[in-house]
Amino acid sequence: MAAASYGAGLRAWTPEPSRRPSRTRGFDVRQNSRHEDLGDDVRGRAELAEWERLHQLLTAAAPGTVYDPDVDDVVQAELAADAAAASAREAELREAMRIAARADELQALRELGTLEQTEPRTGDEAARDELTRRAGGYVQADVDAWLAHALAAHLGHYRDPAAREEAAGLLTPPVLAHAALLAELARLVPGANVDELAFVARLATTEPEAADALAALLTRVEGTQA
């Protein structure tokens, strides 16, 4: 940042009263020259503004004052902002690496045919999105069905009500509709097998709003009596 770089460069500058920037013709000449050379350059204007700020700061200071960027609020604020931005970038990179690694793991499970036996973890919604991205945006039906079944049956991290609530903002409407309808059908027909419920995925994919409406209607139906 301008303040941090130029301020730090003046740490040891202790202008004598007779040579302080506001009273030095040479300083004004240099400033005018910088205006001419950098006036049309964005970075140059930022540099010039910082030099002018330091000029004003030293002009207002007592004679013999040593410029110290460690006590310059502007410099410290910019350094803090830089540190926060760097920390955020590192966190984003770590999260992206975690998602990619989990997507690789899920892909391996798909290839082994064991995805359905795997319980989802926190963040698998993002891994689902990554697999979709890798496929050129095409929905991965088996992954969506896996998450829908887990959400409906409260498996993996979906055992936590907070995770199920959060899923509403992380999963697509078809997946959510699939899960809602599966949950109601499982309640009404506990013995139904996977093949019998295969139509649910097709309905949720093609008509998610209709699937949602059906699930809402089924909540009003009592379970089948033996």
N, CA, C and O of each residue as an XYZ file, in Angstrom:
904
protein
N       0.851     -1.198      0.000
C       0.000      0.000      0.000
C       0.881      1.239      0.000
O       2.029      1.184      0.440
N       0.363      2.338     -0.482
C       1.167      3.551     -0.602
C       1.649      4.035      0.734
O       2.839      4.303      0.903
N       0.738      4.157      1.705
C       1.121      4.697      3.006
C       2.148      3.819      3.664
O       3.124      4.319      4.222
N       1.948      2.497      3.612
C       2.857      1.584      4.277
C       4.237      1.649      3.651
O       5.234      1.683      4.373
N       4.325      1.666      2.312
C       5.618      1.624      1.656
C       6.372      2.930      1.776
O       7.556      2.937      2.112
N       5.701      4.030      1.508
C       6.398      5.305      1.540
C       6.603      5.781      2.966
O       7.620      6.397      3.284
N       5.608      5.485      3.844
C       5.776      5.878      5.238
C       6.951      5.161      5.854
O       7.749      5.768      6.569
N       7.068      3.851      5.580
C       8.156      3.076      6.151
C       9.498      3.580      5.653
O      10.490      3.524      6.380
N       9.539      4.067      4.438
C      10.787      4.558      3.875
C      11.275      5.833      4.523
O      12.433      6.212      4.348
N      10.413      6.502      5.269
C      10.792      7.762      5.909
C      11.021      7.595      7.405
O      11.102      8.587      8.130
N      11.128      6.350      7.880
C      11.248      6.105      9.309
C      12.369      6.918      9.947
O      12.202      7.473     11.033
N      13.516      6.986      9.265
C      14.671      7.645      9.872
C      14.828      9.098      9.457
O      15.833      9.726      9.791
N      13.874      9.635      8.750
C      13.976     11.015      8.276
C      13.588     11.957      9.397
O      12.444     11.956      9.852
N      14.554     12.773      9.847
C      14.301     13.753     10.899
C      14.657     15.128     10.383
O      15.774     15.594     10.607
N      13.743     15.790      9.700
C      14.064     17.077      9.089
C      14.350     18.142     10.129
O      13.617     18.299     11.106
N      15.451     18.881      9.894
C      15.768     20.007     10.758
C      14.798     21.137     10.463
O      14.235     21.208      9.371
N      14.601     22.026     11.439
C      13.634     23.120     11.234
C      13.840     23.881      9.938
O      12.876     24.233      9.258
N      15.092     24.136      9.594
C      15.351     24.947      8.408
C      15.186     24.158      7.121
O      15.171     24.722      6.027
N      15.060     22.827      7.270
C      14.972     22.011      6.060
C      13.672     21.219      6.030
O      13.565     20.265      5.258
N      12.684     21.578      6.841
C      11.420     20.864      6.859
C      10.721     21.044      5.515
O      10.847     22.099      4.893
N       9.974     20.014      5.053
C       9.397     20.043      3.694
C       8.608     21.279      3.378
O       8.676     21.781      2.256
N       7.837     21.802      4.361
C       6.990     22.944      4.045
C       7.794     24.211      3.792
O       7.273     25.171      3.225
N       9.059     24.225      4.206
C       9.869     25.430      4.042
C      11.002     25.228      3.041
O      11.882     26.079      2.913
N      10.977     24.099      2.331
C      12.071     23.781      1.422
C      11.634     23.950     -0.018
O      10.716     23.275     -0.484
N      12.298     24.858     -0.721
C      11.924     25.121     -2.101
C      12.150     23.880     -2.959
O      11.383     23.590     -3.877
N      13.224     23.154     -2.637
C      13.517     21.961     -3.415
C      12.397     20.941     -3.343
O      12.095     20.265     -4.326
N      11.781     20.835     -2.170
C      10.668     19.893     -2.008
C       9.510     20.280     -2.925
O       8.907     19.434     -3.586
N       9.212     21.592     -2.947
C       8.125     22.058     -3.803
C       8.428     21.784     -5.270
O       7.541     21.414     -6.039
N       9.692     21.969     -5.654
C      10.079     21.710     -7.029
C       9.871     20.231     -7.360
O       9.354     19.881     -8.421
N      10.289     19.373     -6.421
C      10.116     17.942     -6.657
C       8.640     17.576     -6.751
O       8.239     16.769     -7.590
N       7.833     18.185     -5.872
C       6.402     17.900     -5.895
C       5.785     18.324     -7.230
O       4.984     17.593     -7.813
N       6.166     19.509     -7.705
C       5.644     19.976     -8.981
C       6.056     19.035    -10.107
O       5.283     18.750    -11.023
N       7.301     18.560    -10.012
C       7.782     17.630    -11.028
C       6.981     16.340    -11.001
O       6.641     15.787    -12.047
N       6.678     15.855     -9.779
C       5.898     14.619     -9.650
C       4.491     14.816    -10.200
O       3.922     13.919    -10.822
N       3.931     16.017     -9.960
C       2.607     16.309    -10.515
C       2.629     16.170    -12.036
O       1.703     15.611    -12.625
N       3.684     16.677    -12.668
C       3.780     16.642    -14.121
C       3.988     15.219    -14.633
O       3.409     14.820    -15.644
N       4.843     14.442    -13.906
C       5.190     13.115    -14.382
C       4.121     12.069    -14.067
O       3.933     11.119    -14.827
N       3.427     12.248    -12.947
C       2.535     11.203    -12.471
C       1.065     11.594    -12.483
O       0.211     10.798    -12.094
N       0.767     12.784    -12.916
C      -0.601     13.280    -12.832
C      -1.613     12.432    -13.557
O      -2.770     12.362    -13.144
N      -1.195     11.774    -14.648
C      -2.128     10.973    -15.430
C      -2.058      9.494    -15.077
O      -2.699      8.674    -15.734
N      -1.290      9.142    -14.053
C      -1.104      7.751    -13.670
C      -1.798      7.496    -12.333
O      -1.570      8.220    -11.364
N      -2.653      6.454    -12.283
C      -3.405      6.171    -11.061
C      -2.476      5.899     -9.894
O      -2.642      6.469     -8.815
N      -1.497      5.028    -10.106
C      -0.567      4.728     -9.034
C       0.246      5.960     -8.661
O       0.531      6.218     -7.491
N       0.608      6.710     -9.695
C       1.381      7.918     -9.431
C       0.617      8.913     -8.591
O       1.184      9.547     -7.701
N      -0.673      9.055     -8.868
C      -1.482      9.980     -8.061
C      -1.571      9.513     -6.615
O      -1.568     10.327     -5.692
N      -1.649      8.191     -6.421
C      -1.700      7.657     -5.057
C      -0.389      7.930     -4.332
O      -0.381      8.286     -3.154
N       0.732      7.758     -5.055
C       2.042      8.035     -4.450
C       2.166      9.512     -4.080
O       2.637      9.867     -3.000
N       1.736     10.341     -4.995
C       1.824     11.780     -4.757
C       0.968     12.190     -3.575
O       1.392     13.001     -2.751
N      -0.222     11.641     -3.484
C      -1.103     11.963     -2.360
C      -0.476     11.537     -1.054
O      -0.625     12.221     -0.041
N       0.233     10.403     -1.059
C       0.870      9.948      0.174
C       2.040     10.851      0.571
O       2.228     11.153      1.749
N       2.822     11.278     -0.425
C       3.912     12.204     -0.117
C       3.354     13.510      0.454
O       3.918     14.076      1.390
N       2.273     13.969     -0.100
C       1.670     15.206      0.405
C       1.130     15.018      1.818
O       1.206     15.927      2.645
N       0.587     13.837      2.090
C       0.099     13.577      3.452
C       1.254     13.592      4.452
O       1.147     14.161      5.539
N       2.367     12.952      4.063
C       3.532     12.934      4.947
C       4.117     14.337      5.120
O       4.573     14.719      6.198
N       4.088     15.081      4.028
C       4.552     16.465      4.089
C       3.755     17.240      5.125
O       4.331     17.947      5.952
N       2.432     17.111      5.085
C       1.576     17.812      6.038
C       1.797     17.300      7.465
O       1.781     18.070      8.425
N       2.002     15.998      7.582
C       2.227     15.403      8.895
C       3.492     15.941      9.538
O       3.496     16.275     10.723
N       4.564     16.027      8.763
C       5.842     16.511      9.298
C       5.830     18.020      9.512
O       6.487     18.539     10.415
N       5.075     18.712      8.669
C       4.966     20.154      8.834
C       4.298     20.500     10.163
O       4.686     21.450     10.843
N       3.284     19.705     10.517
C       2.551     19.963     11.757
C       3.286     19.467     12.985
O       2.938     19.850     14.102
N       4.299     18.619     12.807
C       5.011     18.049     13.949
C       6.006     19.052     14.514
O       6.393     20.018     13.856
N       6.405     18.792     15.749
C       7.395     19.658     16.399
C       8.752     19.483     15.731
O       9.050     18.397     15.233
N       9.576     20.516     15.707
C      10.910     20.406     15.114
C      11.680     19.236     15.724
O      11.637     19.024     16.936
N      12.372     18.490     14.896
C      13.165     17.371     15.376
C      12.390     16.071     15.495
O      12.945     15.046     15.891
N      11.093     16.109     15.151
C      10.281     14.895     15.253
C      10.756     13.851     14.248
O      10.992     14.162     13.081
N      10.892     12.630     14.706
C      11.273     11.521     13.833
C      10.010     10.832     13.340
O       9.163     10.427     14.137
N       9.887     10.702     12.040
C       8.714     10.013     11.498
C       8.803      8.526     11.826
O       9.820      7.877     11.578
N       7.731      8.008     12.383
C       7.690      6.602     12.768
C       6.397      5.981     12.242
O       5.320      6.277     12.761
N       6.483      5.132     11.228
C       5.263      4.529     10.671
C       4.524      3.663     11.680
O       3.335      3.388     11.512
N       5.218      3.233     12.725
C       4.577      2.395     13.729
C       3.504      3.148     14.511
O       2.623      2.535     15.115
N       3.579      4.471     14.496
C       2.565      5.254     15.213
C       1.726      6.082     14.237
O       0.973      6.968     14.641
N       1.867      5.780     12.962
C       1.077      6.454     11.932
C      -0.218      5.657     11.754
O      -0.197      4.530     11.260
N      -1.339      6.249     12.158
C      -2.610      5.531     12.117
C      -2.965      5.075     10.705
O      -3.502      3.983     10.517
N      -2.665      5.913      9.713
C      -2.995      5.559      8.332
C      -2.195      4.346      7.887
O      -2.746      3.415      7.300
N      -0.898      4.356      8.167
C      -0.039      3.226      7.794
C      -0.488      1.958      8.500
O      -0.582      0.898      7.882
N      -0.764      2.064      9.793
C      -1.153      0.879     10.562
C      -2.496      0.322     10.094
O      -2.691     -0.892     10.057
N      -3.414      1.211      9.738
C      -4.711      0.750      9.249
C      -4.547     -0.005      7.930
O      -5.200     -1.024      7.707
N      -3.668      0.502      7.056
C      -3.451     -0.164      5.779
C      -2.731     -1.500      5.970
O      -3.035     -2.478      5.287
N      -1.789     -1.535      6.888
C      -1.099     -2.796      7.169
C      -2.071     -3.829      7.734
O      -2.009     -5.006      7.380
N      -2.966     -3.387      8.612
C      -3.961     -4.294      9.184
C      -4.900     -4.805      8.092
O      -5.262     -5.982      8.073
N      -5.292     -3.904      7.178
C      -6.174     -4.310      6.080
C      -5.467     -5.311      5.170
O      -6.074     -6.282      4.719
N      -4.180     -5.073      4.900
C      -3.411     -6.002      4.077
C      -3.328     -7.371      4.737
O      -3.483     -8.398      4.076
N      -3.082     -7.382      6.051
C      -2.965     -8.645      6.780
C      -4.291     -9.402      6.772
O      -4.318    -10.621      6.607
N      -5.388     -8.666      6.951
C      -6.712     -9.297      6.954
C      -7.024     -9.877      5.577
O      -7.561    -10.979      5.469
N      -6.686     -9.132      4.525
C      -6.941     -9.607      3.161
C      -6.113    -10.857      2.862
O      -6.602    -11.801      2.242
N      -4.852    -10.854      3.310
C      -3.988    -12.014      3.091
C      -4.525    -13.235      3.835
O      -4.511    -14.351      3.316
N      -4.995    -13.003      5.058
C      -5.562    -14.098      5.844
C      -6.812    -14.661      5.177
O      -7.020    -15.874      5.156
N      -7.645    -13.768      4.630
C      -8.868    -14.211      3.944
C      -8.519    -15.024      2.700
O      -9.154    -16.039      2.413
N      -7.499    -14.568      1.962
C      -7.088    -15.306      0.754
C      -6.570    -16.693      1.112
O      -6.858    -17.666      0.417
N      -5.806    -16.782      2.195
C      -5.284    -18.075      2.628
C      -6.422    -19.005      3.040
O      -6.402    -20.197      2.731
N      -7.415    -18.452      3.743
C      -8.562    -19.255      4.168
C      -9.344    -19.760      2.955
O      -9.770    -20.914      2.922
N      -9.528    -18.896      1.967
C     -10.238    -19.294      0.749
C      -9.481    -20.386      0.003
O     -10.079    -21.320     -0.531
N      -8.155    -20.257     -0.025
C      -7.337    -21.263     -0.708
C      -7.426    -22.603      0.005
O      -7.562    -23.645     -0.637
N      -7.347    -22.580      1.346
C      -7.458    -23.825      2.106
C      -8.819    -24.485      1.885
O      -8.904    -25.704      1.734
N      -9.884    -23.675      1.866
C     -11.221    -24.214      1.656
C     -11.361    -24.800      0.251
O     -11.966    -25.858      0.074
N     -10.808    -24.120     -0.733
C     -10.867    -24.626     -2.104
C     -10.116    -25.956     -2.221
O     -10.561    -26.868     -2.917
N      -8.990    -26.054     -1.542
C      -8.219    -27.302     -1.555
C      -8.991    -28.419     -0.856
O      -8.973    -29.565     -1.304
N      -9.669    -28.082      0.243
C     -10.452    -29.080      0.969
C     -11.602    -29.597      0.095
O     -11.852    -30.800      0.026
N     -12.292    -28.672     -0.567
C     -13.413    -29.052     -1.427
C     -12.934    -29.934     -2.578
O     -13.571    -30.935     -2.907
N     -11.818    -29.561     -3.183
C     -11.283    -30.348     -4.302
C     -10.904    -31.752     -3.852
O     -11.164    -32.729     -4.554
N     -10.279    -31.849     -2.664
C      -9.881    -33.159     -2.155
C     -11.103    -34.027     -1.858
O     -11.104    -35.224     -2.143
N     -12.141    -33.419     -1.285
C     -13.360    -34.178     -0.982
C     -14.065    -34.593     -2.279
O     -14.608    -35.695     -2.361
N     -14.059    -33.731     -3.275
C     -14.658    -34.081     -4.561
C     -13.916    -35.266     -5.181
O     -14.540    -36.157     -5.758
N     -12.590    -35.277     -5.061
C     -11.805    -36.409     -5.556
C     -12.202    -37.691     -4.836
O     -12.327    -38.751     -5.450
N     -12.398    -37.579     -3.521
C     -12.767    -38.741     -2.721
C     -14.141    -39.272     -3.125
O     -14.325    -40.481     -3.270
N     -15.098    -38.371     -3.305
C     -16.440    -38.790     -3.698
C     -16.432    -39.410     -5.094
O     -17.149    -40.376     -5.358
N     -15.618    -38.848     -5.983
C     -15.520    -39.414     -7.332
C     -14.970    -40.833     -7.277
O     -15.426    -41.712     -8.008
N     -13.990    -41.049     -6.409
C     -13.423    -42.390     -6.262
C     -14.479    -43.363     -5.732
O     -14.551    -44.508     -6.179
N     -15.296    -42.910     -4.781
C     -16.363    -43.753     -4.236
C     -17.403    -44.072     -5.314
O     -17.942    -45.178     -5.356
N     -17.676    -43.104     -6.175
C     -18.617    -43.346     -7.280
C     -18.082    -44.450     -8.189
O     -18.810    -45.360     -8.586
N     -16.811    -44.346     -8.503
C     -16.204    -45.327     -9.399
C     -16.159    -46.713     -8.775
O     -16.209    -47.719     -9.482
N     -16.065    -46.764     -7.449
C     -16.058    -48.048     -6.752
C     -17.477    -48.572     -6.521
O     -17.662    -49.729     -6.143
N     -18.484    -47.709     -6.750
C     -19.864    -48.107     -6.535
C     -20.267    -48.144     -5.078
O     -21.211    -48.842     -4.709
N     -19.557    -47.395     -4.244
C     -19.845    -47.421     -2.798
C     -20.326    -46.073     -2.267
O     -20.383    -45.869     -1.055
N     -20.669    -45.158     -3.162
C     -21.104    -43.836     -2.705
C     -22.357    -43.934     -1.837
O     -22.483    -43.226     -0.838
N     -23.274    -44.805     -2.218
C     -24.537    -44.903     -1.484
C     -24.341    -45.368     -0.045
O     -25.176    -45.099      0.819
N     -23.233    -46.070      0.210
C     -22.967    -46.550      1.572
C     -22.178    -45.546      2.404
O     -21.851    -45.807      3.562
N     -21.877    -44.405      1.811
C     -21.069    -43.388      2.483
C     -21.963    -42.316      3.095
O     -22.901    -41.845      2.451
N     -21.680    -41.936      4.316
C     -22.459    -40.873      4.947
C     -21.835    -39.519      4.615
O     -20.612    -39.377      4.635
N     -22.661    -38.537      4.312
C     -22.132    -37.213      3.947
C     -21.522    -36.495      5.138
O     -21.861    -36.758      6.292
N     -20.622    -35.591      4.827
C     -19.956    -34.779      5.849
C     -20.314    -33.310      5.643
O     -20.844    -32.917      4.603
N     -20.014    -32.527      6.646
C     -20.191    -31.086      6.524
C     -19.370    -30.570      5.341
O     -18.181    -30.868      5.231
N     -19.988    -29.816      4.482
C     -19.288    -29.266      3.324
C     -19.443    -30.082      2.056
O     -18.939    -29.686      1.005
N     -20.138    -31.225      2.133
C     -20.284    -32.041      0.929
C     -21.175    -31.380     -0.117
O     -21.135    -31.752     -1.290
N     -21.970    -30.415      0.294
C     -22.758    -29.665     -0.684
C     -21.830    -28.924     -1.652
O     -22.095    -28.849     -2.852
N     -20.739    -28.381     -1.106
C     -19.768    -27.690     -1.955
C     -19.025    -28.678     -2.844
O     -18.709    -28.366     -3.992
N     -18.743    -29.878     -2.314
C     -18.091    -30.909     -3.121
C     -19.011    -31.340     -4.261
O     -18.554    -31.623     -5.369
N     -20.311    -31.386     -3.976
C     -21.292    -31.701     -5.025
C     -21.224    -30.664     -6.136
O     -21.234    -31.010     -7.318
N     -21.153    -29.381     -5.751
C     -21.050    -28.313     -6.742
C     -19.768    -28.432     -7.556
O     -19.760    -28.161     -8.757
N     -18.677    -28.840     -6.893
C     -17.404    -28.997     -7.592
C     -17.479    -30.131     -8.620
O     -16.960    -29.999     -9.729
N     -18.120    -31.235     -8.255
C     -18.273    -32.334     -9.208
C     -19.127    -31.907    -10.401
O     -18.858    -32.294    -11.538
N     -20.150    -31.111    -10.131
C     -20.991    -30.600    -11.220
C     -20.182    -29.683    -12.131
O     -20.305    -29.745    -13.355
N     -19.358    -28.838    -11.530
C     -18.512    -27.941    -12.316
C     -17.552    -28.724    -13.196
O     -17.355    -28.390    -14.364
N     -16.955    -29.765    -12.632
C     -16.015    -30.579    -13.399
C     -16.690    -31.273    -14.572
O     -16.053    -31.586    -15.578
N     -17.980    -31.507    -14.429
C     -18.732    -32.181    -15.489
C     -19.303    -31.189    -16.487
O     -20.178    -31.534    -17.281
N     -18.813    -29.966    -16.449
C     -19.275    -28.958    -17.397
C     -20.639    -28.404    -17.078
O     -21.334    -27.893    -17.956
N     -21.033    -28.507    -15.794
C     -22.322    -27.962    -15.383
C     -23.457    -28.975    -15.437
O     -24.586    -28.669    -15.053
N     -23.162    -30.173    -15.910
C     -24.199    -31.202    -15.980
C     -24.441    -31.797    -14.589
O     -23.499    -32.166    -13.888
N     -25.699    -31.882    -14.208
C     -26.068    -32.422    -12.897
C     -25.620    -33.874    -12.790
O     -25.828    -34.671    -13.705
N     -25.010    -34.199    -11.674
C     -24.590    -35.575    -11.409
C     -25.706    -36.254    -10.619
O     -25.788    -36.118     -9.398
N     -26.558    -36.981    -11.325
C     -27.781    -37.520    -10.731
C     -27.507    -38.420     -9.534
O     -28.249    -38.389     -8.553
N     -26.445    -39.225     -9.607
C     -26.182    -40.142     -8.495
C     -25.754    -39.392     -7.242
O     -26.107    -39.779     -6.128
N     -24.997    -38.326     -7.427
C     -24.564    -37.530     -6.266
C     -25.762    -36.806     -5.656
O     -25.911    -36.754     -4.435
N     -26.605    -36.253     -6.512
C     -27.802    -35.568     -6.014
C     -28.722    -36.540     -5.274
O     -29.270    -36.205     -4.224
N     -28.887    -37.737     -5.821
C     -29.739    -38.733     -5.171
C     -29.149    -39.157     -3.833
O     -29.874    -39.355     -2.858
N     -27.832    -39.293     -3.794
C     -27.151    -39.658     -2.544
C     -27.409    -38.622     -1.453
O     -27.733    -38.972     -0.318
N     -27.264    -37.359     -1.801
C     -27.497    -36.306     -0.814
C     -28.970    -36.228     -0.422
O     -29.291    -35.999      0.745
N     -29.855    -36.416     -1.380
C     -31.286    -36.368     -1.084
C     -31.676    -37.481     -0.117
O     -32.412    -37.240      0.840
N     -31.195    -38.681     -0.353
C     -31.498    -39.808      0.530
C     -30.941    -39.544      1.934
O     -31.610    -39.809      2.933
N     -29.713    -39.020      2.000
C     -29.099    -38.742      3.297
C     -29.874    -37.669      4.056
O     -30.070    -37.770      5.268
N     -30.310    -36.648      3.337
C     -31.071    -35.570      3.972
C     -32.424    -36.088      4.454
O     -32.870    -35.737      5.546
N     -33.067    -36.909      3.654
C     -34.378    -37.448      4.034
C     -34.279    -38.365      5.241
O     -35.151    -38.353      6.109
N     -33.211    -39.166      5.295
C     -33.045    -40.147      6.373
C     -32.236    -39.616      7.553
O     -32.013    -40.337      8.526
N     -31.801    -38.375      7.474
C     -31.005    -37.745      8.540
C     -29.721    -38.528      8.795
O     -29.417    -38.894      9.930
N     -28.975    -38.777      7.725
C     -27.711    -39.490      7.829
C     -26.541    -38.517      7.814
O     -26.658    -37.386      7.342
N     -25.403    -38.983      8.345
C     -24.206    -38.154      8.337
C     -24.419    -36.862      9.095
O     -25.033    -36.858     10.161
N     -23.916    -35.765      8.551
C     -24.044    -34.488      9.261
C     -25.476    -33.980      9.279
O     -25.797    -33.033      9.997
N     -26.344    -34.617      8.478
C     -27.753    -34.206      8.487
C     -28.500    -34.703      9.723
O     -29.691    -34.432      9.879
N     -27.813    -35.420     10.593
C     -28.424    -35.749     11.883
C     -28.656    -34.484     12.699
O     -29.545    -34.422     13.548
N     -27.843    -33.491     12.420
C     -27.947    -32.218     13.133
C     -29.035    -31.360     12.474
O     -28.939    -31.049     11.287
N     -30.071    -30.975     13.236
C     -31.133    -30.135     12.654
C     -30.600    -28.856     12.022
O     -31.144    -28.377     11.027
N     -29.531    -28.300     12.603
C     -28.954    -27.073     12.048
C     -28.385    -27.329     10.656
O     -28.486    -26.476      9.774
N     -27.786    -28.506     10.459
C     -27.234    -28.846      9.143
C     -28.359    -29.028      8.129
O     -28.225    -28.635      6.971
N     -29.465    -29.625      8.565
C     -30.601    -29.807      7.647
C     -31.195    -28.458      7.266
O     -31.598    -28.246      6.123
N     -31.243    -27.556      8.228
C     -31.760    -26.216      7.936
C     -30.820    -25.468      6.999
O     -31.266    -24.773      6.085
N     -29.528    -25.612      7.230
C     -28.545    -24.939      6.374
C     -28.578    -25.483      4.952
O     -28.315    -24.753      3.996
N     -28.902    -26.771      4.813
C     -28.929    -27.399      3.489
C     -29.924    -26.710      2.568
O     -29.763    -26.736      1.348
N     -30.950    -26.094      3.145
C     -31.956    -25.416      2.327
C     -31.339    -24.301      1.492
O     -31.869    -23.954      0.437
N     -30.238    -23.744      1.949
C     -29.584    -22.682      1.194
C     -28.381    -23.155      0.408
O     -27.745    -22.364     -0.289
N     -28.053    -24.459      0.513
C     -26.861    -24.982     -0.147
C     -27.160    -25.943     -1.285
O     -26.374    -26.066     -2.224
N     -28.293    -26.623     -1.200
C     -28.657    -27.592     -2.225
C     -29.663    -26.999     -3.206
O     -30.351    -26.028     -2.892
N     -29.740    -27.580     -4.376
C     -30.641    -27.067     -5.412
C     -32.089    -27.465     -5.106
O     -32.317    -28.426     -4.371
N     -33.067    -26.743     -5.657
C     -34.484    -27.093     -5.430
C     -34.826    -28.543     -5.770
O     -35.564    -29.175     -5.015
N     -34.314    -29.102     -6.886
C     -34.636    -30.508     -7.158
C     -34.153    -31.465     -6.064
O     -34.864    -32.405     -5.709
N     -32.956    -31.233     -5.531
C     -32.431    -32.109     -4.471
C     -33.275    -31.969     -3.208
O     -33.593    -32.961     -2.552
N     -33.631    -30.750     -2.877
C     -34.451    -30.512     -1.685
C     -35.838    -31.126     -1.846
O     -36.365    -31.724     -0.908
N     -36.429    -30.980     -3.025
C     -37.746    -31.562     -3.278
C     -37.674    -33.085     -3.219
O     -38.569    -33.736     -2.680
N     -36.612    -33.640     -3.772
C     -36.396    -35.092     -3.736
C     -36.338    -35.567     -2.286
O     -36.985    -36.551     -1.926
N     -35.572    -34.876     -1.465
C     -35.426    -35.260     -0.061
C     -36.753    -35.149      0.684
O     -37.100    -36.033      1.467
N     -37.487    -34.080      0.447
C     -38.754    -33.871      1.151
C     -39.761    -34.958      0.801
O     -40.452    -35.474      1.679
N     -39.844    -35.303     -0.471
C     -40.800    -36.320     -0.889
C     -40.385    -37.704     -0.396
O     -41.231    -38.501      0.009
N     -39.096    -37.987     -0.429
C     -38.608    -39.261      0.095
C     -38.943    -39.404      1.575
O     -39.361    -40.472      2.023
N     -38.761    -38.336      2.325
C     -39.018    -38.383      3.764
C     -40.479    -38.712      4.050
O     -40.774    -39.514      4.936
N     -41.385    -38.103      3.310
C     -42.808    -38.351      3.529
C     -43.213    -39.751      3.086
O     -44.000    -40.410      3.766
N     -42.687    -40.211      1.958
C     -43.019    -41.554      1.481
C     -42.459    -42.623      2.410
O     -43.087    -43.659      2.627
N     -41.265    -42.363      2.962
C     -40.681    -43.314      3.910
C     -41.524    -43.387      5.175
O     -41.632    -44.446      5.793
N     -42.113    -42.280      5.554
C     -42.984    -42.258      6.735
C     -44.272    -43.015      6.470
O     -44.760    -43.747      7.331
N     -44.823    -42.836      5.273
C     -46.104    -43.457      4.954
C     -45.967    -44.929      4.542
O     -46.841    -45.751      4.818
N     -44.864    -45.234      3.883
C     -44.643    -46.607      3.398
C     -43.243    -47.051      3.827
O     -42.327    -47.095      3.006
N     -43.080    -47.374      5.088
C     -41.748    -47.690      5.611
C     -41.031    -48.813      4.874
O     -39.801    -48.828      4.821
N     -41.777    -49.747      4.309
C     -41.135    -50.889      3.663
C     -40.779    -50.672      2.210
O     -40.272    -51.586      1.560
N     -41.030    -49.493      1.684
C     -40.738    -49.240      0.261
C     -39.247    -49.349     -0.008
O     -38.441    -48.821      0.757
N     -38.867    -50.033     -1.092
C     -37.442    -50.163     -1.414
C     -36.999    -49.076     -2.392
O     -37.803    -48.282     -2.880
N     -35.736    -49.071     -2.652
C     -35.157    -48.022     -3.492
C     -35.769    -48.018     -4.890
O     -36.073    -46.959     -5.438
N     -35.948    -49.207     -5.464
C     -36.494    -49.288     -6.821
C     -37.906    -48.715     -6.889
O     -38.273    -48.067     -7.869
N     -38.691    -48.955     -5.849
C     -40.061    -48.459     -5.831
C     -40.115    -46.937     -5.749
O     -41.094    -46.316     -6.160
N     -39.051    -46.348     -5.212
C     -39.016    -44.898     -5.046
C     -38.185    -44.202     -6.120
O     -37.900    -43.009     -6.015
N     -37.798    -44.948     -7.152
C     -36.961    -44.357     -8.204
C     -37.671    -43.209     -8.907
O     -37.026    -42.274     -9.382
N     -38.995    -43.277     -8.976
C     -39.748    -42.233     -9.675
C     -39.610    -40.878     -8.979
O     -39.792    -39.839     -9.614
N     -39.292    -40.879     -7.686
C     -39.213    -39.632     -6.929
C     -38.125    -38.726     -7.496
O     -38.320    -37.518     -7.633
N     -36.986    -39.316     -7.821
C     -35.882    -38.526     -8.378
C     -36.284    -37.910     -9.712
O     -35.968    -36.752     -9.985
N     -36.977    -38.680    -10.540
C     -37.391    -38.152    -11.848
C     -38.387    -37.005    -11.676
O     -38.306    -35.987    -12.363
N     -39.320    -37.187    -10.754
C     -40.306    -36.138    -10.515
C     -39.644    -34.885     -9.958
O     -39.942    -33.773    -10.393
N     -38.752    -35.066     -9.001
C     -38.092    -33.917     -8.377
C     -37.207    -33.166     -9.367
O     -37.076    -31.944     -9.291
N     -36.601    -33.905    -10.297
C     -35.709    -33.280    -11.276
C     -36.488    -32.490    -12.313
O     -36.103    -31.379    -12.677
N     -37.587    -33.069    -12.787
C     -38.347    -32.418    -13.853
C     -39.382    -31.431    -13.335
O     -39.664    -30.420    -13.977
N     -39.954    -31.735    -12.154
C     -41.000    -30.869    -11.592
C     -40.769    -30.668    -10.091
O     -41.543    -31.166     -9.274
N     -39.711    -29.944     -9.728
C     -39.415    -29.792     -8.294
C     -40.535    -29.119     -7.506
O     -40.771    -29.464     -6.348
N     -41.224    -28.167     -8.123
C     -42.313    -27.510     -7.406
C     -43.468    -28.476     -7.163
O     -44.089    -28.451     -6.100
N     -43.755    -29.325     -8.146
C     -44.815    -30.319     -7.978
C     -44.428    -31.329     -6.902
O     -45.267    -31.753     -6.107
N     -43.150    -31.710     -6.885
C     -42.680    -32.647     -5.859
C     -42.797    -32.033     -4.478
O     -43.179    -32.707     -3.522
N     -42.472    -30.771     -4.375
C     -42.611    -30.070     -3.098
C     -44.074    -30.019     -2.656
O     -44.395    -30.239     -1.488
N     -44.943    -29.727     -3.609
C     -46.365    -29.640     -3.284
C     -46.900    -30.995     -2.837
O     -47.703    -31.077     -1.907
N     -46.454    -32.048     -3.500
C     -46.892    -33.389     -3.128
C     -46.387    -33.751     -1.736
O     -47.120    -34.327     -0.932
N     -45.146    -33.414     -1.461
C     -44.588    -33.694     -0.135
C     -45.369    -32.957      0.943
O     -45.649    -33.514      2.005
N     -45.719    -31.708      0.671
C     -46.491    -30.925      1.641
C     -47.864    -31.552      1.863
O     -48.369    -31.575      2.985
N     -48.461    -32.058      0.790
C     -49.776    -32.697      0.907
C     -49.682    -33.977      1.721
O     -50.561    -34.274      2.530
N     -48.617    -34.731      1.506
C     -48.457    -36.006      2.206
C     -48.242    -35.821      3.706
O     -48.507    -36.734      4.489
N     -47.760    -34.638      4.110
C     -47.569    -34.414      5.547
C     -48.902    -34.448      6.279
O     -48.941    -34.619      7.498
N     -49.989    -34.285      5.544
C     -51.326    -34.276      6.158
C     -51.959    -35.667      6.180
O     -53.053    -35.854      6.711
N     -51.248    -36.649      5.589
C     -51.761    -38.013      5.525
C     -51.178    -38.832      6.650
O     -49.969    -38.791      6.882
N     -52.004    -39.568      7.349
C     -51.524    -40.422      8.419
C     -50.880    -41.663      7.825
O     -51.206    -42.081      6.714
N     -49.968    -42.239      8.579
C     -49.276    -43.432      8.120
C     -50.201    -44.595      7.887
O     -51.282    -44.677      8.470
N     -49.767    -45.501      7.023
C     -50.581    -46.666      6.700
C     -50.771    -47.548      7.927
O     -49.814    -47.850      8.639
N     -51.991    -47.951      8.164
C     -52.280    -48.826      9.310
C     -52.020    -50.268      8.929
O     -52.329    -50.686      7.813
N     -51.468    -51.012      9.828
C     -51.165    -52.421      9.571
C     -52.462    -53.226      9.542
O     -52.431    -54.440      9.339
